[in-house]
């Protein structure tokens, strides 16, 4: 399966989805005004992955901020991936409690287990 890599911008996070390497990560700010355009290729990639998933799937999120419109898309993604066996989310947050709160909110709306990991800011 071909990896999906999206470079980070001022309004969108870096995305690295690589089934062969077992890498599923999103890092940066998610404040794009066109959530559907940003998530279209991501949803398509995951739909393909669902037909031939890895034995274990660990998603890594280190998001500085997620706007409301993008929260809905991210929740939809988590709901879509609930069918995967052996899936979990690693939710990284810094000293800003809002990052932790956002992760806890997402975990409330999905059956996917979340692990919350505090990072140290340089």
C-alpha positions as CSV (number, residue, x, y, z in Angstrom):
1,X,0.0,0.0,0.0
2,X,1.4,3.4,-1.0
3,X,2.2,5.7,1.9
4,X,0.4,9.1,2.2
5,X,2.6,12.0,3.3
6,X,1.3,15.5,3.7
7,X,3.6,18.3,4.5
8,X,2.8,20.6,7.5
9,X,1.6,24.1,6.7
10,X,0.5,27.0,8.8
11,X,-3.0,25.6,9.0
12,X,-2.6,21.9,8.6
13,X,-0.5,19.2,10.3
14,X,2.1,16.9,8.9
15,X,0.6,13.6,8.1
16,X,2.5,10.4,7.6
17,X,0.5,7.2,6.9
18,X,2.7,4.2,6.0
19,X,1.3,0.8,6.6
20,X,4.5,-1.0,5.6
21,X,6.4,0.9,8.3
22,X,3.6,0.8,10.8
23,X,3.6,4.6,11.0
24,X,0.3,6.5,11.4
25,X,0.9,10.0,12.6
26,X,-0.4,13.5,12.5
27,X,1.6,16.4,14.0
28,X,1.0,20.2,14.0
29,X,-2.0,22.6,13.9
30,X,-5.3,21.5,12.5
31,X,-7.1,24.8,11.8
32,X,-7.8,24.7,8.0
33,X,-11.0,26.3,6.9
34,X,-11.7,23.5,4.4
35,X,-11.7,20.4,6.5
36,X,-13.3,18.2,3.9
37,X,-10.5,19.0,1.3
38,X,-7.8,18.3,3.8
39,X,-9.3,15.0,5.1
40,X,-10.5,13.6,1.7
41,X,-7.2,11.9,0.9
42,X,-6.8,10.8,4.5
43,X,-10.2,9.1,4.5
44,X,-9.5,7.4,1.2
45,X,-6.2,6.1,2.4
46,X,-7.8,4.7,5.6
47,X,-10.6,3.1,3.6
48,X,-8.0,1.2,1.6
49,X,-6.1,0.3,4.8
50,X,-9.3,-1.2,6.3
51,X,-9.4,-3.9,3.7
52,X,-5.9,-5.1,4.6
53,X,-4.9,-3.8,8.0
54,X,-1.8,-4.6,10.0
55,X,-2.1,-6.9,13.0
56,X,-1.7,-3.9,15.3
57,X,-2.5,-0.2,14.5
58,X,-1.2,2.6,16.6
59,X,-2.1,6.1,15.7
60,X,0.1,9.0,17.0
61,X,-1.3,12.5,17.3
62,X,0.6,15.5,18.5
63,X,-1.7,18.3,17.7
64,X,-1.1,21.8,19.0
65,X,-4.7,22.9,18.3
66,X,-7.8,21.5,16.5
67,X,-10.6,23.8,15.4
68,X,-14.2,22.9,15.8
69,X,-14.8,22.0,12.1
70,X,-11.7,19.8,12.1
71,X,-12.7,18.2,15.3
72,X,-15.8,16.8,13.6
73,X,-13.7,15.3,10.8
74,X,-11.2,13.8,13.3
75,X,-14.1,12.3,15.3
76,X,-15.5,10.8,12.0
77,X,-12.1,9.3,11.3
78,X,-11.9,7.7,14.8
79,X,-15.4,6.3,14.4
80,X,-14.5,4.8,11.0
81,X,-11.4,3.1,12.5
82,X,-13.2,1.6,15.5
83,X,-13.7,-1.6,13.5
84,X,-9.9,-2.4,13.5
85,X,-8.7,-5.0,16.0
86,X,-5.8,-4.1,18.2
87,X,-6.0,-0.3,17.5
88,X,-4.9,2.4,19.9
89,X,-4.2,6.1,19.9
90,X,-1.2,7.8,21.4
91,X,-2.2,11.3,22.2
92,X,0.7,13.6,22.9
93,X,0.2,16.9,24.8
94,X,2.5,19.6,26.1
95,X,2.0,21.8,29.1
96,X,-1.2,23.2,27.7
97,X,-4.1,21.4,29.4
98,X,-6.3,22.2,26.4
99,X,-4.3,19.6,24.3
100,X,-5.0,17.0,26.9
101,X,-8.7,18.0,27.2
102,X,-9.1,17.7,23.4
103,X,-7.7,14.2,23.5
104,X,-9.9,13.2,26.3
105,X,-12.9,14.6,24.4
106,X,-12.0,12.5,21.3
107,X,-11.6,9.4,23.5
108,X,-15.1,9.9,24.9
109,X,-16.6,9.7,21.4
110,X,-14.9,6.5,20.3
111,X,-14.3,3.0,21.4
112,X,-10.6,3.2,20.5
113,X,-8.4,3.2,23.6
114,X,-6.3,6.3,24.1
115,X,-3.0,6.6,25.8
116,X,-2.1,10.2,27.0
117,X,1.6,11.1,26.9
118,X,2.9,14.4,28.2
119,X,5.8,15.8,26.2
120,X,8.4,18.2,27.5
121,X,8.7,21.4,25.6
122,X,12.3,22.6,24.9
